[in-house]
């Protein structure tokens, strides 16, 4: 009887000892699954930080581009105003526009010459282009201060070609660039008209028609409104009238219509033209 009791006690002690060992193993050692879970959490947190850094960098780049675009739009507005006001011989408006243009291009030069926006980042001539544009604006302003508004107007013209070439180098095709091409041909035709050379004027008509069609087919600028198409058509109409007058060898009518063509073009340019961008 005593032997049976002793065996029973020994078995109970063995079971208790074994159970305690299991509890100790499960609670005392690190759980691999828990370690893995914690590791994954850290990796996810680090990945989140990387995403945030990339996102911040992207937002910073977008902000820089937006600020650059706004500054260039302001410069373009002042450039167009300066061209139009000097053409109309409005000294007050010309002075204000030229002051704004010099200020805007100075800001572009100081802020973006060394760190241009992505669109011009690979253009080695970008710094030179901005320096030239600023020098032209300053020169025009100085001529206006000398009360030579005609010279101030003429001095501004090269800005068209300067930015036309910049855009062409970087694969940018704006409605304003196509207007620059047309403007060059138009000025030659007007000069021929003023020299009573109707034959030369007539010879320019096909080129004028083709270049203005290119303007009309360009993507409309942001400033395009309900009058945009009518303004384009007004220029087209004057080209047709110029063709008729020059073919009839009517020198007086050719001169008159050539000037009307200039005015129709100027109205489109003043409202919708984009040169500096």
C-alpha positions in Angstrom: 0.0 0.0 0.0 2.8 2.4 1.0 4.6 1.5 -2.3 1.5 2.5 -4.3 1.2 5.8 -2.5 4.9 6.6 -3.1 4.7 5.8 -6.8 1.6 8.1 -7.1 3.4 10.9 -5.4 6.5 10.5 -7.6 4.3 10.6 -10.7 2.5 13.8 -9.5 5.8 15.5 -8.9 7.1 14.5 -12.3 4.0 15.9 -14.0 4.3 19.2 -12.0 7.9 19.6 -12.9 7.3 19.0 -16.6 4.4 21.4 -16.7 6.5 24.2 -15.1 9.2 23.6 -17.7 6.8 24.1 -20.5 5.5 27.3 -19.1 9.0 28.6 -18.6 9.9 27.8 -22.2 6.9 29.5 -23.6 7.2 32.7 -21.6 10.9 33.1 -21.1 12.4 32.8 -24.6 11.9 35.4 -27.3 9.1 34.5 -29.8 10.5 34.4 -33.3 7.2 35.4 -34.8 7.1 38.4 -32.5 10.6 39.4 -33.6 9.7 39.1 -37.2 6.6 41.1 -36.7 8.6 43.9 -35.0 11.1 43.8 -37.8 8.5 44.2 -40.4 7.0 47.1 -38.6 10.4 48.9 -38.5 11.0 48.2 -42.2 7.5 49.6 -43.0 8.1 52.7 -40.9 11.5 53.3 -42.7 9.8 52.7 -46.1 7.2 55.2 -45.1 9.8 57.8 -44.2 11.5 57.3 -47.6 8.1 57.8 -49.4 7.6 61.0 -47.4 11.0 62.2 -48.4 10.4 61.5 -52.0 7.0 63.1 -51.8 8.4 66.2 -50.2 11.1 66.4 -52.8 8.5 66.1 -55.6 6.3 68.8 -54.0 9.3 71.1 -53.7 10.1 70.6 -57.4 6.5 71.3 -58.3 6.4 74.4 -56.2 9.6 75.7 -57.9 8.1 75.1 -61.3 4.9 76.9 -60.4 6.9 79.9 -59.0 9.0 80.0 -62.2 6.0 79.8 -64.5 4.3 82.6 -62.6 7.4 84.8 -62.8 7.8 84.1 -66.5 4.1 84.9 -67.2 4.5 88.2 -65.4 7.6 89.0 -67.4 5.7 88.1 -70.6 2.8 90.3 -69.7 5.2 93.3 -69.1 7.0 92.5 -72.4 3.8 92.5 -74.4 2.7 95.7 -72.7 6.1 97.4 -73.4 6.0 96.4 -77.1 2.4 97.7 -77.5 2.8 100.9 -75.5 6.1 101.9 -77.2 4.4 101.2 -80.6 1.6 103.5 -79.5 4.1 106.1 -78.2 2.6 106.0 -74.7 5.5 107.1 -72.6 3.9 106.5 -69.2 2.7 103.0 -70.0 6.0 102.1 -71.6 8.0 103.3 -68.6 5.8 101.2 -66.2 6.0 98.1 -68.4 9.7 98.3 -69.0 10.4 98.8 -65.3 8.3 95.7 -64.6 10.1 93.7 -67.3 13.6 94.6 -66.0 12.5 93.7 -62.5 11.0 90.4 -63.6 14.0 89.3 -65.7 16.3 90.3 -62.9 14.4 88.0 -60.6 14.6 85.2 -63.2 18.4 85.7 -63.6 19.0 85.8 -59.9 16.8 82.9 -59.0 17.0 80.5 -61.9 20.3 81.0 -63.9 22.2 78.5 -61.9 19.2 76.3 -61.0 16.9 76.4 -64.0 13.6 74.5 -64.0 13.6 71.0 -65.3 12.4 72.0 -68.8 15.6 74.0 -69.3 18.0 72.1 -67.1 19.9 70.5 -70.0 20.1 73.7 -72.0 23.6 75.0 -71.8 22.6 78.3 -73.4 19.9 79.0 -70.7 22.0 81.4 -68.6 23.2 83.3 -71.7 19.6 83.6 -73.0 18.4 85.2 -69.7 21.4 87.5 -69.6 20.7 88.7 -73.1 17.0 89.2 -72.4 17.7 91.3 -69.4 20.3 93.3 -71.3 17.8 94.0 -74.0 15.2 95.2 -71.5 17.7 97.5 -69.8 18.8 98.9 -73.1 15.2 99.6 -74.1 14.5 101.3 -70.8 17.6 103.5 -71.2 16.5 104.6 -74.7 13.1 105.5 -73.3 14.7 107.6 -70.6 16.4 109.4 -73.5 12.9 110.1 -74.9 13.6 107.9 -77.9 10.5 105.8 -77.8 10.9 104.5 -81.3 14.3 103.2 -80.5 13.0 101.7 -77.2 10.4 99.8 -79.3 12.9 98.6 -81.8 15.3 97.5 -79.1 12.7 95.1 -77.6 12.1 93.2 -80.9 15.1 90.7 -80.5 13.4 89.2 -77.4 11.0 87.4 -79.7 13.8 85.6 -81.6 15.7 85.0 -78.4 12.9 83.0 -76.8 11.8 81.5 -80.1 15.3 79.9 -80.3 15.2 78.9 -76.7 11.9 77.1 -77.2 13.0 75.4 -80.4 16.1 74.0 -78.7 14.0 72.5 -76.0 11.2 71.1 -78.1 8.6 73.7 -76.9 6.0 74.8 -79.5 3.8 77.7 -78.4 1.2 79.6 -80.3 3.4 82.7 -79.6 6.4 81.1 -81.3 4.4 80.6 -84.5 3.3 84.3 -84.2 7.0 85.2 -84.1 7.5 83.4 -87.4 4.6 85.2 -89.0 5.6 88.6 -87.6 9.0 88.3 -89.3 7.4 87.7 -92.7 4.7 90.3 -92.1 7.3 93.0 -91.4 9.1 92.3 -94.6 5.8 92.4 -96.6 4.9 95.8 -94.9 8.3 97.2 -95.8 7.8 96.1 -99.4 4.4 97.7 -99.4 5.8 101.0 -98.2 8.3 100.9 -101.0 5.4 100.5 -103.5 6.8 97.0 -104.4 3.4 95.3 -104.9 5.1 92.4 -106.7 7.2 91.6 -103.7 4.2 91.9 -101.4 2.2 89.4 -103.6 5.1 87.0 -103.5 4.9 86.9 -99.6 1.2 86.0 -99.6 1.5 82.2 -99.7 4.0 82.3 -96.9 1.8 84.6 -94.8 -1.2 82.3 -95.4 0.8 79.2 -94.4 2.3 80.7 -91.3 -1.0 82.2 -90.1 -2.7 78.8 -90.6 0.1 77.4 -88.4 -0.8 80.0 -85.7 -4.5 79.1 -86.0 -3.8 75.4 -85.6 -1.6 75.8 -82.6 -2.9 74.9 -79.1 -4.7 78.0 -77.9 -3.0 79.9 -75.0 -4.4 80.0 -71.5 -5.7 83.5 -72.2 -7.9 82.4 -75.2 -11.5 83.5 -74.7 -14.7 83.8 -76.8 -13.1 86.4 -79.0 -10.0 84.3 -79.8 -11.2 82.7 -83.1 -12.6 86.0 -84.3 -9.3 87.7 -83.7 -7.5 85.1 -85.7 -10.0 85.4 -88.5 -9.5 89.2 -88.7 -5.8 88.6 -89.5 -6.7 86.0 -92.1 -9.1 88.5 -93.7 -6.4 91.2 -94.0 -4.0 88.7 -95.7 -6.7 88.1 -98.3 -7.3 91.8 -98.8 -3.5 92.4 -99.1 -3.3 89.7 -101.7 -6.1 91.4 -103.7 -4.6 94.9 -103.5 -1.0 93.7 -104.4 -2.2 91.6 -107.3 -4.1 94.7 -108.7 -0.9 96.7 -108.3 -2.8 99.2 -106.2 0.1 100.8 -104.3 -2.0 103.0 -102.0 -4.5 100.3 -101.1 -1.6 97.9 -100.5 0.1 100.3 -98.1 -3.3 100.8 -96.3 -4.1 97.1 -96.0 -0.6 96.3 -94.9 -0.9 98.6 -92.0 -4.3 97.2 -91.2 -2.8 93.8 -91.2 -0.2 95.0 -88.7 -2.9 96.4 -86.4 -5.0 93.2 -86.6 -1.9 91.2 -85.7 -1.0 93.5 -82.9 -4.5 93.0 -81.3 -4.0 89.2 -81.3 -0.5 89.5 -79.9 -1.5 92.0 -77.2 -4.2 89.7 -75.9 -3.0 86.2 -76.6 0.7 86.4 -77.5 3.2 84.4 -75.4 6.9 85.1 -76.0 8.6 84.7 -72.6 7.8 81.3 -71.2 
